[in-house]
Amino acid sequence: MVYETVSKLITDQLKVAPEKVTVEARLVEDLGADSANVMVLIMDLEDEYQLQVEDSAITTLKTVGDIVKYIEEHTGK
């Protein structure tokens, strides 16, 4: 399932406890990501799901749920 994979990538990248990674969790405000973390996470997601995240979409991906929804819409998973 997409959420579990995204959650694991975020947990590994940001070194946060898995229980902090909820659908509502905001990457920057709640999980402490900075712009470099977000870019690495986007690259990891692109590799994992074989997709290209448009630059214009990156700024709209604020929460874990936003990322999951984006991947589901663009991969059909």
Residue pairs with C-beta under 8 A, 6 or more apart in sequence:
2 68
2 71
2 72
2 75
2 77
3 23
3 64
3 68
5 48
6 45
6 64
6 67
6 68
6 71
7 18
7 21
7 64
8 18
9 41
9 44
9 45
9 48
10 16
10 21
10 27
10 31
10 41
10 64
11 17
11 18
11 21
13 33
13 37
13 40
13 41
13 44
14 27
14 31
14 32
14 33
14 37
14 41
16 31
16 32
20 30
20 31
21 31
21 64
22 64
23 63
23 64
23 65
23 68
24 63
24 64
24 65
25 31
25 63
25 64
26 62
26 63
27 33
27 37
27 38
27 41
27 61
27 62
27 63
27 64
28 34
28 38
28 62
33 41
38 58
38 61
42 53
42 58
42 61
45 51
45 53
45 67
45 71
46 52
46 53
49 71
49 74
49 75
49 77
50 75
51 71
51 74
51 75
53 61
53 70
57 70
60 66
60 70
61 67
61 70
71 77
